[in-house]
Amino acid sequence: MSGQVERITYHDAESGFCVLRVSLRGRREPATVVGHAAQVAVGEHVHATGAWVQDRTHGQQFKADWIRVSPPDSPEGIERYLGSGLIKGIGPHLAKQLVGAFGTAVFDVIDREPDRLLDIAGIGRVRARRIVENWQGQRAVREIMVFLHTHGVSTSRAVRIHRTYGADAVKVLTDDPYRLARDIRGIGFLTADQIARQIGVPLDAMGRRRGALLHVLSEAVDQGHCALPTSDLRERTATLVDLAAPLIDEAIALEVEAGSLIATSIDGAPVLALAALDASERSVAQRLSDLVHRPRPWPAIDPERALPWIEEKLALALSPSQRTAVALALDARVLVLTGGPGVGKTTVLRAILGILMAKGVRPLLAAPTGRAAKRMTEATGLEARTIHRLLEINPQDGRFRRRAGHPLEGDLLVIDESSMVDVVLMAHLLQAVPDGMGLLLVGDVDQLPSVGPGQVLGDVIASGRVPVARLTEIHRQSAESRIVVAAHAINAGQMPAFSQAGQGDCFFVEAEDADRALQLLLQVVSERIPQRFGLNPVRDVQVLCPMNRGGLGAHALNQSLQRLLNPHGAPAIERYGQRFAVGDKVMQIENDYDKEVYNGDLGVVRAIAVEEETMSVEFDGRLVVFDFGDLDRLVLAYATTVHKAQGSEYPAVVIPVTTQHYPMLQRHLLYTGVTRGKQLVVLVGQARALGIAVRGAQTRRRWSQLRTLLSA
C-alpha cells in the first residue's frame, strides 16, 4: 500500500506509533493506516506492508507491519510537507514562496545550493542555516530507517534504535551491532546476532564472542547466580556461538582485562562474575561485618522485666522459643528472625517493636514488594514501605537518593520477607543504613531464594557471623490449619496429610496423568472453588505453576483459563505473542519506577484504546496506562510461576503437580507455593510427582560467594 499523508491523527515520538489518514489512488476517502514510523509529516509519501482489518470501533484500517516514509514529489505535496512544521524555520507562507521559486527542485536546492535560499525575502543566513540543518536531520532519520528495514529490523525496534543512538545509529550497527543487546531493552543477544549476520559480521568476530559471553553470564544471573564456574561459562558460550573453546578463552581474557568480569573462586572452584555483582556481594559482606560489631543503638533492656510487660500490653502469651527470640533481638545489633508459617514471626516482631518503641527507639519497616509491605502494616499497625520507596528511588534514572552520603534516619530497620531480597538490592540497602541503626531481617529461609541474583538470607545464616533466632514451634491456632501443617511436613521431607470429604483448607485432587490433571485443574478453578467456597475465580484464585513451559505450565494455563474465565472480553488486542482483553488478570514483570508498578504486581485490564494504542490496568485501585509498545512488561496472570508469587498471599492457591514438571519438582518450590495460600490450597496432579517433590532436593545450587566472604 502506498499513498500521500493527508492528516496525522496520532503520533507518539517515543514509540513511533502513529495513526495516519492516507489518500490512495482509486479511493475517494483517505484510508486509515496504523503502524510505527520514527517521523512522519503531512504531504509525505508512505509505503507500507501489512493487511486490511475491520476494527469494531473505527472500521476498516490498514495495519502496517512496517512503514517507509519518503518526501513528496508534487508541488502541492511539497508545499504541504514544508508547511507542516516538520522542518523548523519553514511555515505555510514560506513553504508557498519556496515552491513558487524552486518548484519540485526545492529539496535539491536545500541540499546542494543552500545559498540560493537567501534569494527568498525573509530568509537570512541564520534562518537558512537552520533550514538546512533541520532538513538534513530529517533525511538522516529516513536513511537510518531504510538501512534498518533493509537488514530485517522491525519498525518498532528501528524506532527504539534511532531514539537511542540518533544520527549515529548506522555507525553503531556497523561497528558493533552487539551493543544493541547491552543498550536497548527488548533487544537481546540473539536479535543483535541476527542483525550482525545480516550486515556481514564474521562468525568469529571478537565483538560476537564477547557479546555471547556476557549474554550467557546474564542468563545465569537471571537464574539467580552471581557467578559461573569458568569451565561452565566457556562451554555454554562456545555452544551458543558454535566456536572452539580457545576462541572463547581469548574473549574471557579481554573481559577480565577490561574489568567487566572478575575472576575469583567459590569453595575452591574458579569462577567468573560480572563486576557489578562481585562488588555487590563484597559490599554486603563488608557492611554486615561492620554493623554486627558495633554497639546496639539503644540501652540495655532487662528481658525478665520487659517480656511480662509486653505480654500484658499486647494480651498474648509468648512460647519459650518466642521469648528467647525477643530477648536475643533486644541484645543484638543485627539479628535474623526466621521460621515457617504459623510459628509466630509476626507475634515476635510485634513484641520486639513494642518494647523498643517504649524505650524511644524509632523503627523503619520495609518489605521487597508492595503486597508484603501492606501485610506488614496490617500486622504491626505501623507504616511499612517497599524497600525502593524507603530508599527514595528516582524514577528518572532508577538511582536511590538514600545512600552512604545521605543515609536513612531512625534507630532500627526491619525488613520483612527478606528471603526475597537479592544481593544488589541488599547492597544498596545496607549502604543506606547509618552506623547508629540496628537491623532485623525477618523471613522464611526455607522458601525459594530471591528471583534476582544471590541467596542473601541463606548465606547470611549459613555464615554463622550474624545472630539467628529460628522459630520452629507451630502455635495451637495455626495447627488447626491443614495448610500450615502440610507446609511443615513438606519442608521436613514428609508427605502431608490432606483434608478429606470437603472439610478443611488443604486438598489433593489426584489425576492419573497430565491431561486429566489439566481437566481437573480447570474444573477446580472455574467451578468447584467458586461453588463450595464462594471465592471469585479471577480475583481470589491464583494458579501457581512450577514452571512456564509445558501443557500445565503458566503460559499454556493462562490461555486455557483466559478462554474459560474471560471468553467475551472486549476489546482485545494481540501483542508480543499474547492476547489481552478487558477483564483479564495481568502481572507486571519488570520494575517501572515512573508508573510505580513493580515486578510481581497483579492488576486487571479495565480499558483498551485501540486507535491510541493504550491499555489501562487497575493495580490495587489505581489506574495505570500502558502504551502498546510497553506491553512486553505485562503477562497474563490467571496462572504464574511460584517464583513470581514470592512475597504475595492469595485467598486460594491451586498448584499443578505432575511428572511433566520433573526438572522443577523440588521441595523448596512446593513449600513456597503452599505457603502462598491464606484460606485454601488445592494441589492437582499425580501422587508420584508429589512424592518426588516432597523427597526431592532442596533447590539447585546457586553460585554465590557471600557466605564465604562473610565467614572470612
C-alpha positions as CSV (number, residue, x, y, z in Angstrom):
1,M,0.0,0.0,0.0
2,S,1.3,3.5,-0.8
3,G,-0.1,7.0,-0.8
4,Q,0.2,10.5,0.4
5,V,-0.3,11.5,4.1
6,E,-3.4,13.8,4.4
7,R,-3.6,14.0,8.1
8,I,-1.7,12.7,11.2
9,T,-4.4,11.6,13.7
10,Y,-1.8,10.5,16.2
11,H,1.9,10.1,16.5
12,D,3.9,9.1,19.6
13,A,7.5,10.3,19.2
14,E,8.7,7.9,21.9
15,S,7.3,4.6,20.5
16,G,6.9,5.7,16.9
17,F,3.2,4.5,16.9
18,C,1.1,6.5,14.5
19,V,-2.4,6.7,13.1
20,L,-2.4,8.3,9.6
21,R,-5.1,9.3,7.1
22,V,-3.6,8.5,3.7
23,S,-5.0,9.2,0.2
24,L,-4.8,6.2,-2.1
25,R,-5.4,6.0,-5.9
26,G,-8.9,4.7,-6.7
27,R,-10.4,5.7,-3.3
28,R,-12.5,8.8,-2.7
29,E,-11.9,8.9,1.0
30,P,-8.5,8.7,2.7
31,A,-7.7,5.4,4.4
32,T,-6.6,4.9,8.0
33,V,-3.1,3.4,8.3
34,V,-1.9,2.2,11.8
35,G,1.7,1.4,12.4
36,H,5.1,2.7,13.5
37,A,7.3,5.5,12.0
38,A,10.1,7.4,13.6
39,Q,8.9,10.6,11.9
40,V,6.1,11.5,9.5
41,A,4.6,14.7,8.1
42,V,1.6,15.7,6.1
43,G,2.3,15.6,2.4
44,E,4.9,12.8,2.6
45,H,4.5,9.5,0.7
46,V,4.2,6.4,2.8
47,H,4.9,2.9,1.6
48,A,3.6,0.2,3.9
49,T,3.3,-3.6,4.1
50,G,0.6,-5.2,6.2
51,A,-3.1,-6.2,5.9
52,W,-6.5,-4.6,5.9
53,V,-8.6,-5.3,9.0
54,Q,-12.1,-4.4,10.2
55,D,-11.8,-2.7,13.6
56,R,-15.0,-2.8,15.7
57,T,-14.8,0.8,16.7
58,H,-13.0,2.5,13.9
59,G,-14.0,0.5,10.8
60,Q,-11.6,-0.5,8.1
61,Q,-7.9,0.1,8.7
62,F,-4.6,-0.9,7.2
63,K,-2.5,-2.5,9.9
64,A,1.1,-1.9,8.8
65,D,4.0,-4.3,9.7
66,W,6.4,-1.5,8.6
67,I,6.1,1.9,7.1
68,R,8.7,3.6,4.9
69,V,8.3,7.4,4.5
70,S,9.7,9.4,1.6
71,P,9.4,13.1,0.6
72,P,6.6,14.1,-1.7
73,D,7.3,14.8,-5.4
74,S,4.4,17.0,-6.5
75,P,4.3,20.8,-6.0
76,E,1.2,20.6,-3.8
77,G,2.6,17.8,-1.7
78,I,5.9,19.5,-1.3
79,E,4.1,22.7,-0.2
80,R,2.0,20.9,2.4
81,Y,5.1,18.9,3.6
82,L,7.3,22.0,4.0
83,G,4.4,24.0,5.7
84,S,3.6,21.2,8.2
85,G,6.1,22.5,10.7
86,L,8.3,19.4,10.4
87,I,11.3,21.5,9.3
88,K,11.9,24.3,11.8
89,G,12.1,27.6,10.2
90,I,9.6,26.9,7.4
91,G,5.9,27.7,7.9
92,P,3.0,27.6,5.4
93,H,3.7,31.1,3.9
94,L,7.4,30.4,3.4
95,A,6.7,27.0,2.0
96,K,4.5,28.6,-0.7
97,Q,7.3,31.0,-1.5
98,L,9.9,28.2,-1.8
99,V,7.8,26.1,-4.0
100,G,6.9,29.1,-6.1
101,A,10.6,29.9,-6.6
102,F,12.1,26.5,-7.0
103,G,9.2,24.1,-7.8
104,T,9.9,20.4,-7.3
105,A,13.6,21.1,-7.2
106,V,13.4,22.7,-3.7
107,F,14.9,19.8,-1.9
108,D,17.9,19.7,-4.2
109,V,18.3,23.5,-3.6
110,I,18.4,23.0,0.2
111,D,20.8,20.1,-0.2
112,R,23.2,21.3,-2.8
113,E,22.8,25.1,-3.3
114,P,21.6,26.4,0.1
115,D,22.9,29.9,-0.7
116,R,20.0,30.3,-3.2
117,L,17.7,30.3,-0.2
118,L,19.0,33.8,0.5
119,D,17.2,35.0,-2.6
120,I,13.8,34.5,-0.9
121,A,12.5,37.5,1.1
122,G,12.7,37.0,4.8
123,I,15.5,34.3,4.7
124,G,18.8,35.5,6.2
125,R,21.9,33.4,6.8
126,V,20.9,32.2,10.3
127,R,17.4,31.1,9.1
128,A,18.9,29.4,6.0
129,R,21.4,27.5,8.1
130,R,18.6,26.4,10.5
131,I,16.5,25.2,7.5
132,V,19.5,23.2,6.0
133,E,20.3,21.6,9.4
134,N,16.7,20.5,10.1
135,W,16.3,19.1,6.6
136,Q,19.5,17.1,6.8
137,G,18.3,15.8,10.2
138,Q,15.0,14.6,8.7
139,R,16.9,12.9,5.8
140,A,19.3,11.2,8.2
141,V,16.3,9.6,10.0
142,R,15.0,8.3,6.8
143,E,18.3,6.8,5.8
144,I,18.6,5.1,9.2
145,M,15.1,3.6,8.9
146,V,15.8,2.4,5.4
147,F,19.1,0.8,6.5
148,L,17.4,-0.9,9.4
149,H,14.4,-2.2,7.3
150,T,16.8,-3.5,4.7
151,H,18.5,-5.6,7.4
152,G,15.3,-7.1,8.7
153,V,14.8,-4.9,11.7
154,S,11.1,-4.3,12.6
155,T,9.8,-0.7,12.6
156,S,9.1,-0.6,16.3
157,R,12.6,-1.8,17.1
158,A,14.1,0.5,14.5
159,V,12.4,3.4,16.3
160,R,14.0,2.3,19.5
161,I,17.4,2.1,17.9
162,H,17.1,5.5,16.3
163,R,15.8,7.0,19.6
164,T,18.8,5.5,21.5
165,Y,21.6,6.4,19.0
166,G,20.2,9.2,16.9
167,A,22.3,10.1,13.9
168,D,25.0,7.5,14.9
169,A,22.6,4.6,14.6
170,V,24.0,3.2,11.3
171,K,27.6,3.7,12.6
172,V,26.9,1.9,15.8
173,L,25.3,-1.1,14.0
174,T,28.1,-1.4,11.5
175,D,30.8,-1.0,14.2
176,D,29.3,-3.2,16.9
177,P,25.8,-4.5,16.5
178,Y,26.1,-6.3,19.8
179,R,25.8,-3.0,21.6
180,L,22.1,-3.3,20.9
181,A,21.8,-6.1,23.4
182,R,23.5,-4.0,26.1
183,D,21.8,-0.7,25.4
184,I,18.2,-1.3,24.4
185,R,15.5,-3.1,26.4
186,G,13.8,-5.7,24.4
187,I,16.8,-6.5,22.1
188,G,18.8,-9.4,23.3
189,F,22.0,-11.1,22.1
190,L,20.1,-13.4,19.7
191,T,18.4,-10.4,17.9
192,A,21.6,-8.5,17.8
193,D,23.4,-11.6,16.4
194,Q,20.7,-11.9,13.7
195,I,21.3,-8.2,12.7
196,A,25.0,-8.8,12.8
197,R,24.7,-11.7,10.3
198,Q,22.5,-9.6,8.0
199,I,25.2,-6.9,7.8
200,G,28.0,-9.5,7.3
201,V,29.8,-9.5,10.7
202,P,32.2,-12.6,10.7
203,L,31.1,-15.5,13.0
204,D,34.4,-15.4,14.9
205,A,34.3,-11.6,15.4
206,M,35.6,-10.6,18.8
207,G,32.5,-8.5,19.4
208,R,30.4,-11.5,18.8
209,R,32.4,-13.7,21.2
210,R,32.4,-11.0,24.0
211,G,28.7,-10.3,23.4
212,A,27.9,-14.1,23.7
213,L,30.0,-14.4,26.9
214,L,28.1,-11.6,28.6
215,H,24.8,-13.0,27.3
216,V,25.5,-16.4,28.9
217,L,26.5,-14.9,32.2
218,S,23.5,-12.6,32.1
219,E,21.2,-15.6,31.6
220,A,22.9,-17.2,34.6
221,V,22.2,-14.1,36.7
222,D,18.5,-14.4,35.6
223,Q,18.6,-17.9,37.1
224,G,19.9,-16.5,40.4
225,H,23.6,-17.0,40.1
226,C,26.1,-14.3,41.0
227,A,28.9,-16.1,39.1
228,L,29.6,-19.2,37.0
229,P,32.4,-21.7,37.1
230,T,34.9,-20.7,34.4
231,S,34.7,-24.1,32.6
232,D,30.9,-23.9,32.6
233,L,30.8,-20.4,31.2
234,R,33.3,-21.3,28.5
235,E,31.4,-24.4,27.3
236,R,28.0,-22.7,27.3
237,T,29.4,-19.7,25.3
238,A,31.2,-22.0,22.8
239,T,28.0,-23.9,22.2
240,L,25.9,-20.7,21.7
241,V,28.1,-19.3,19.0
242,D,29.4,-22.7,17.7
243,L,33.1,-21.7,18.1
244,A,36.1,-23.5,19.6
245,A,36.7,-23.1,23.3
246,P,40.2,-21.4,22.8
247,L,38.4,-18.5,21.0
248,I,36.2,-18.0,24.0
249,D,39.2,-18.0,26.3
250,E,40.5,-15.0,24.3
251,A,37.2,-13.2,24.9
252,I,37.3,-14.1,28.6
253,A,40.8,-12.7,28.9
254,L,39.8,-9.4,27.3
255,E,36.7,-9.0,29.5
256,V,38.8,-9.7,32.6
257,E,41.4,-7.2,31.4
258,A,38.6,-4.6,30.8
259,G,37.3,-5.1,34.3
260,S,33.8,-6.2,33.3
261,L,34.4,-9.8,34.5
262,I,36.0,-10.6,37.8
263,A,38.0,-13.9,38.2
264,T,37.6,-15.3,41.7
265,S,36.8,-18.7,43.4
266,I,33.9,-20.2,45.4
267,D,34.6,-23.3,47.5
268,G,37.9,-23.8,45.6
269,A,36.3,-23.7,42.1
270,P,37.5,-20.9,39.7
271,V,34.5,-18.7,38.8
272,L,33.8,-15.6,36.8
273,A,31.4,-12.9,38.0
274,L,30.0,-9.7,36.4
275,A,31.9,-6.9,38.1
276,A,28.8,-5.2,39.4
277,L,27.6,-8.4,41.2
278,D,31.0,-9.2,42.6
279,A,31.1,-5.6,44.0
280,S,27.6,-6.1,45.5
281,E,28.4,-9.3,47.3
282,R,31.6,-7.8,48.7
283,S,29.7,-4.7,49.8
284,V,27.1,-6.7,51.6
285,A,29.7,-8.8,53.4
286,Q,31.7,-5.7,54.4
287,R,28.8,-3.7,55.6
288,L,27.2,-6.6,57.6
289,S,30.5,-7.3,59.3
290,D,30.8,-3.6,60.2
291,L,27.3,-3.4,61.7
292,V,27.5,-6.7,63.7
293,H,30.5,-5.5,65.7
294,R,29.1,-2.0,66.5
295,P,27.2,-1.4,69.8
296,R,23.5,-1.5,69.6
297,P,21.8,1.9,69.4
298,W,19.6,1.5,72.5
299,P,20.5,1.0,76.2
300,A,20.5,-2.4,77.8
301,I,17.0,-3.8,78.4
302,D,16.2,-6.5,81.0
303,P,14.1,-9.2,79.3
304,E,12.9,-10.5,82.7
305,R,11.0,-7.3,83.2
306,A,10.3,-6.4,79.5
307,L,8.7,-9.7,78.5
308,P,5.9,-9.9,81.1
309,W,5.2,-6.2,80.4
310,I,4.8,-6.7,76.6
311,E,2.7,-9.9,77.1
312,E,0.3,-7.9,79.3
313,K,0.2,-4.9,76.9
314,L,-0.4,-7.0,73.8
315,A,-2.6,-9.6,75.6
316,L,-0.6,-12.5,74.4
317,A,1.4,-15.4,75.8
318,L,4.8,-16.0,74.2
319,S,6.2,-19.5,73.9
320,P,9.6,-20.3,75.3
321,S,11.2,-20.1,71.8
322,Q,9.5,-16.8,71.1
323,R,10.7,-15.4,74.5
324,T,14.2,-16.4,73.5
325,A,13.9,-14.7,70.1
326,V,12.6,-11.4,71.7
327,A,15.5,-11.4,74.3
328,L,18.0,-12.0,71.5
329,A,16.6,-9.1,69.5
330,L,16.8,-6.7,72.4
331,D,20.5,-7.5,72.9
332,A,21.7,-7.8,69.3
333,R,22.7,-5.0,66.9
334,V,21.9,-7.3,63.9
335,L,19.5,-10.3,64.0
336,V,17.9,-12.7,61.6
337,L,14.4,-13.9,62.6
338,T,13.4,-16.9,60.6
339,G,10.8,-19.7,60.6
340,G,7.9,-21.2,58.6
341,P,4.2,-20.4,58.6
342,G,2.3,-20.4,61.9
343,V,5.3,-20.2,64.2
344,G,4.6,-16.6,65.3
345,K,7.2,-14.5,63.5
346,T,4.7,-11.6,63.4
347,T,3.9,-12.0,67.1
348,V,7.6,-11.9,68.0
349,L,8.1,-8.8,65.7
350,R,5.2,-7.0,67.5
351,A,6.7,-7.8,70.9
352,I,10.2,-6.6,69.8
353,L,8.8,-3.3,68.3
354,G,6.5,-2.7,71.4
355,I,9.4,-3.0,73.8
356,L,11.9,-1.0,71.8
357,M,9.4,1.8,70.9
358,A,8.6,2.1,74.6
359,K,12.3,2.9,75.1
360,G,12.2,5.6,72.4
361,V,13.6,3.6,69.5
362,R,12.4,4.9,66.1
363,P,11.8,1.9,63.7
364,L,11.7,1.8,59.9
365,L,9.7,-1.0,58.4
366,A,10.1,-2.2,54.8
367,A,9.5,-5.2,52.5
368,P,10.5,-6.1,49.0
369,T,7.0,-5.8,47.4
370,G,4.0,-3.6,47.8
371,R,1.8,-6.5,48.9
372,A,4.3,-7.6,51.5
373,A,4.6,-4.1,52.8
374,K,0.9,-3.8,53.1
375,R,0.7,-7.1,55.1
376,M,3.4,-5.8,57.4
377,T,1.5,-2.6,58.0
378,E,-1.7,-4.6,58.8
379,A,0.2,-6.9,61.2
380,T,2.2,-4.3,63.1
381,G,-0.1,-1.2,62.9
382,L,3.0,0.7,61.8
383,E,3.7,2.2,58.3
384,A,5.7,-0.2,56.2
385,R,7.1,0.8,52.7
386,T,8.7,-1.1,49.9
387,I,12.4,-1.0,50.0
388,H,12.5,1.1,46.8
389,R,10.3,3.7,48.4
390,L,12.2,3.6,51.6
391,L,15.4,4.3,49.7
392,E,13.6,7.1,47.7
393,I,14.2,5.8,44.2
394,N,14.5,8.4,41.5
395,P,12.1,7.3,38.7
396,Q,14.1,9.1,36.0
397,D,17.4,7.2,36.5
398,G,16.5,4.4,38.8
399,R,19.1,5.6,41.4
400,F,18.4,5.7,45.2
401,R,18.5,9.1,47.0
402,R,19.2,7.3,50.3
403,R,22.8,6.0,50.3
404,A,26.1,6.3,52.2
405,G,26.2,10.1,52.0
406,H,22.5,10.5,52.7
407,P,21.5,7.6,55.0
408,L,18.2,6.5,56.4
409,E,17.0,8.2,59.6
410,G,15.9,6.1,62.6
411,D,17.2,3.6,65.1
412,L,16.1,0.2,63.8
413,L,15.5,-1.1,60.3
414,V,13.1,-4.1,60.0
415,I,13.0,-5.9,56.6
416,D,10.2,-8.5,56.2
417,E,10.2,-11.3,53.5
418,S,14.0,-10.8,53.4
419,S,14.5,-14.1,51.6
420,M,13.2,-12.2,48.5
421,V,15.9,-9.5,48.7
422,D,18.6,-10.1,46.1
423,V,22.2,-9.2,46.6
424,V,22.1,-6.0,44.5
425,L,19.2,-4.5,46.4
426,M,20.7,-5.6,49.8
427,A,23.9,-3.9,48.9
428,H,22.1,-0.6,48.2
429,L,20.0,-1.0,51.4
430,L,23.0,-1.7,53.7
431,Q,24.9,1.3,52.2
432,A,21.9,3.5,53.4
433,V,22.0,2.1,56.9
434,P,23.9,4.5,59.2
435,D,26.3,3.3,61.8
436,G,23.9,4.1,64.6
437,M,21.0,1.9,63.3
438,G,20.1,-1.7,64.2
439,L,19.0,-4.2,61.6
440,L,16.4,-7.0,61.9
441,L,16.0,-9.3,58.9
442,V,12.7,-11.3,59.1
443,G,11.9,-14.1,56.6
444,D,11.5,-17.8,55.9
445,V,14.9,-19.2,54.8
446,D,13.3,-22.4,53.7
447,Q,11.4,-20.6,50.9
448,L,12.8,-20.2,47.4
449,P,15.6,-17.7,47.3
450,S,15.2,-14.3,45.6
451,V,14.2,-14.1,41.9
452,G,17.2,-11.8,41.5
453,P,20.8,-13.0,41.9
454,G,22.2,-14.4,45.2
455,Q,20.7,-16.1,48.2
456,V,21.3,-13.4,50.8
457,L,19.3,-14.7,53.7
458,G,20.5,-18.2,53.3
459,D,24.2,-17.1,53.0
460,V,23.9,-14.8,56.0
461,I,22.5,-17.6,58.2
462,A,25.0,-20.2,56.9
463,S,28.0,-17.9,57.5
464,G,27.5,-18.1,61.3
465,R,28.5,-14.4,61.6
466,V,25.1,-13.0,62.4
467,P,22.9,-14.0,65.4
468,V,19.9,-16.1,64.3
469,A,16.6,-16.7,66.0
470,R,14.8,-19.7,64.4
471,L,11.2,-20.3,65.4
472,T,10.0,-23.9,64.8
473,E,7.0,-24.5,67.2
474,I,3.6,-24.3,65.4
475,H,1.1,-22.3,67.5
476,R,-2.1,-24.0,68.6
477,Q,-4.3,-21.8,66.5
478,S,-2.1,-22.3,63.4
479,A,-2.0,-26.1,64.0
480,E,-5.7,-26.1,63.2
481,S,-4.9,-25.2,59.6
482,R,-4.1,-28.1,57.3
483,I,-2.2,-25.6,55.1
484,V,0.3,-24.8,57.9
485,V,0.7,-28.5,58.9
486,A,1.1,-29.6,55.3
487,A,3.8,-26.9,54.7
488,H,5.8,-28.0,57.6
489,A,5.5,-31.7,56.6
490,I,6.7,-30.8,53.1
491,N,9.6,-28.8,54.5
492,A,10.6,-31.8,56.6
493,G,10.5,-34.1,53.6
494,Q,7.3,-35.9,54.7
495,M,4.1,-36.5,52.7
496,P,1.4,-34.2,54.1
497,A,-2.0,-35.3,55.4
498,F,-4.7,-33.6,53.3
499,S,-8.2,-32.5,54.2
500,Q,-10.9,-35.1,53.4
501,A,-14.6,-35.1,52.4
502,G,-14.8,-31.4,51.6
503,Q,-13.8,-30.3,55.1
504,G,-10.7,-28.3,55.7
505,D,-8.4,-25.9,53.7
506,C,-5.7,-28.1,52.0
507,F,-6.7,-30.7,49.4
508,F,-5.1,-33.0,46.9
509,V,-7.1,-33.8,43.8
510,E,-5.4,-36.9,42.2
511,A,-5.2,-37.4,38.4
512,E,-3.7,-40.4,36.6
513,D,-1.9,-38.2,34.0
514,A,-1.1,-34.7,32.9
515,D,-4.1,-34.5,30.5
516,R,-6.6,-35.4,33.3
517,A,-4.8,-33.0,35.7
518,L,-5.4,-30.2,33.2
519,Q,-9.1,-31.0,33.0
520,L,-9.4,-31.2,36.8
521,L,-7.5,-28.0,37.4
522,L,-9.7,-26.0,35.1
523,Q,-12.8,-27.5,36.8
524,V,-11.4,-26.8,40.3
525,V,-10.7,-23.1,39.4
526,S,-13.9,-22.3,37.5
527,E,-16.5,-24.5,39.3
528,R,-15.5,-26.3,42.5
529,I,-13.9,-23.5,44.4
530,P,-16.5,-20.8,43.5
531,Q,-19.4,-23.2,44.3
532,R,-18.0,-24.7,47.5
533,F,-16.1,-21.7,49.0
534,G,-17.8,-18.7,47.3
535,L,-14.5,-17.3,46.0
536,N,-14.2,-15.4,42.8
537,P,-12.1,-17.4,40.3
538,V,-10.3,-14.4,38.8
539,R,-9.9,-12.1,41.9
540,D,-9.4,-14.7,44.6
541,V,-7.9,-17.8,43.0
542,Q,-4.3,-17.9,41.9
543,V,-2.8,-20.9,39.9
544,L,0.9,-21.3,40.8
545,C,3.0,-23.4,38.4
546,P,6.4,-24.9,38.9
547,M,7.5,-23.5,35.5
548,N,6.3,-21.6,32.5
549,R,6.7,-24.3,29.8
550,G,4.5,-27.4,29.2
551,G,0.8,-28.1,28.9
552,L,0.5,-27.4,32.7
553,G,2.9,-24.5,32.7
554,A,1.9,-20.9,33.3
555,H,1.9,-20.0,29.5
556,A,-0.5,-22.7,28.4
557,L,-2.7,-22.5,31.5
558,N,-3.1,-18.7,31.1
559,Q,-4.5,-19.2,27.6
560,S,-6.9,-22.0,28.8
561,L,-8.0,-20.0,31.9
562,Q,-8.5,-16.9,29.8
563,R,-10.8,-18.7,27.4
564,L,-12.7,-20.2,30.4
565,L,-12.9,-17.2,32.7
566,N,-13.0,-14.2,30.3
567,P,-14.2,-15.6,27.0
568,H,-16.0,-12.4,25.8
569,G,-13.5,-9.8,27.0
570,A,-13.6,-6.9,24.5
571,P,-12.0,-5.1,23.0
572,A,-9.0,-7.4,22.7
573,I,-5.5,-7.0,21.1
574,E,-2.5,-9.2,20.5
575,R,1.0,-8.1,21.4
576,Y,4.2,-9.9,22.0
577,G,2.6,-13.3,21.5
578,Q,-0.2,-12.7,24.0
579,R,-3.9,-11.7,23.7
580,F,-5.1,-9.1,26.2
581,A,-8.7,-8.3,26.7
582,V,-10.7,-6.1,29.1
583,G,-11.3,-8.1,32.3
584,D,-8.0,-10.1,32.0
585,K,-5.9,-10.6,35.1
586,V,-2.3,-9.5,34.4
587,M,1.0,-9.2,36.1
588,Q,3.8,-6.6,35.8
589,I,7.1,-8.5,35.3
590,E,9.6,-5.6,35.4
591,N,10.0,-2.6,37.8
592,D,8.6,0.6,36.3
593,Y,9.5,3.4,38.6
594,D,7.8,6.1,36.5
595,K,4.4,4.2,36.7
596,E,5.1,3.0,40.2
597,V,4.3,-0.6,39.4
598,Y,6.8,-3.3,40.2
599,N,7.8,-6.9,39.3
600,G,5.0,-9.2,40.6
601,D,2.2,-6.6,41.0
602,L,-1.2,-8.0,39.9
603,G,-3.8,-6.0,38.0
604,V,-6.9,-6.2,35.9
605,V,-7.3,-4.8,32.4
606,R,-10.0,-2.1,32.6
607,A,-9.8,-0.4,29.1
608,I,-8.1,-0.8,25.7
609,A,-8.0,2.2,23.3
610,V,-7.1,0.6,20.0
611,E,-6.6,3.8,18.0
612,E,-4.4,5.4,20.6
613,E,-2.7,2.1,21.3
614,T,-3.0,2.3,25.1
615,M,-4.2,-0.2,27.7
616,S,-5.4,0.8,31.2
617,V,-4.7,-1.6,34.0
618,E,-6.0,-1.3,37.6
619,F,-3.4,-2.1,40.3
620,D,-4.9,-2.0,43.9
621,G,-7.5,0.6,42.9
622,R,-5.0,2.7,40.9
623,L,-5.4,3.0,37.1
624,V,-2.1,2.8,35.1
625,V,-1.9,3.4,31.4
626,F,0.5,1.4,29.2
627,D,1.4,2.1,25.6
628,F,1.1,-1.0,23.4
629,G,4.9,-0.9,22.9
630,D,5.3,-1.4,26.6
631,L,3.1,-4.5,26.9
632,D,6.1,-6.8,26.9
633,R,6.3,-5.7,30.6
634,L,2.9,-7.4,31.3
635,V,1.8,-11.1,31.1
636,L,-1.5,-12.8,31.7
637,A,-1.7,-13.8,35.4
638,Y,-4.5,-16.3,35.8
639,A,-1.5,-18.6,36.3
640,T,2.0,-17.6,37.2
641,T,5.1,-19.4,38.5
642,V,5.8,-20.0,42.2
643,H,8.9,-17.8,41.8
644,K,6.8,-14.8,40.7
645,A,4.4,-15.3,43.7
646,Q,7.1,-14.9,46.3
647,G,6.1,-12.3,49.0
648,S,2.5,-12.5,48.0
649,E,-0.5,-14.2,49.6
650,Y,-3.8,-15.2,47.9
651,P,-7.1,-16.3,49.3
652,A,-6.9,-19.5,47.3
653,V,-4.0,-21.2,45.6
654,V,-4.1,-24.1,43.0
655,I,-0.9,-25.9,42.2
656,P,-0.4,-28.5,39.4
657,V,2.0,-31.2,40.4
658,T,2.8,-33.7,37.6
659,T,5.9,-35.5,36.3
660,Q,5.7,-33.2,33.3
661,H,7.4,-30.7,35.6
662,Y,10.1,-33.2,36.7
663,P,13.0,-30.8,36.5
664,M,11.2,-28.4,38.9
665,L,9.8,-31.0,41.4
666,Q,11.7,-29.5,44.3
667,R,10.8,-29.3,48.0
668,H,11.5,-25.6,48.4
669,L,9.4,-24.8,45.4
670,L,6.4,-26.8,46.5
671,Y,6.8,-25.5,50.1
672,T,6.8,-21.9,48.9
673,G,3.8,-22.4,46.7
674,V,1.7,-24.0,49.5
675,T,2.6,-21.2,51.9
676,R,1.1,-18.6,49.5
677,G,-2.4,-19.7,50.3
678,K,-4.3,-17.9,53.1
679,Q,-7.7,-19.7,53.1
680,L,-7.4,-22.6,50.7
681,V,-4.7,-24.7,48.9
682,V,-5.5,-27.3,46.3
683,L,-2.8,-29.5,44.7
684,V,-3.9,-31.2,41.5
685,G,-1.9,-34.0,39.9
686,Q,-0.1,-37.2,40.4
687,A,0.7,-38.8,43.7
688,R,4.0,-40.0,42.3
689,A,5.0,-36.4,41.3
690,L,4.0,-35.1,44.7
691,G,6.3,-37.7,46.3
692,I,9.2,-36.8,44.1
693,A,8.8,-33.1,45.0
694,V,8.5,-33.8,48.8
695,R,11.5,-36.1,48.8
696,G,13.4,-34.1,46.2
697,A,16.5,-31.9,46.6
698,Q,16.0,-28.6,48.4
699,T,16.9,-26.5,45.5
700,R,19.5,-26.2,42.7
701,R,22.8,-24.7,43.8
702,R,23.3,-21.0,43.3
703,W,26.8,-19.8,42.7
704,S,27.3,-17.1,45.3
705,Q,30.3,-16.1,47.3
706,L,28.6,-14.1,50.1
707,R,28.7,-17.0,52.7
708,T,32.5,-17.4,52.0
709,L,33.1,-13.7,52.2
710,L,31.2,-13.3,55.5
711,S,32.9,-16.4,57.0
712,A,36.3,-15.0,56.1
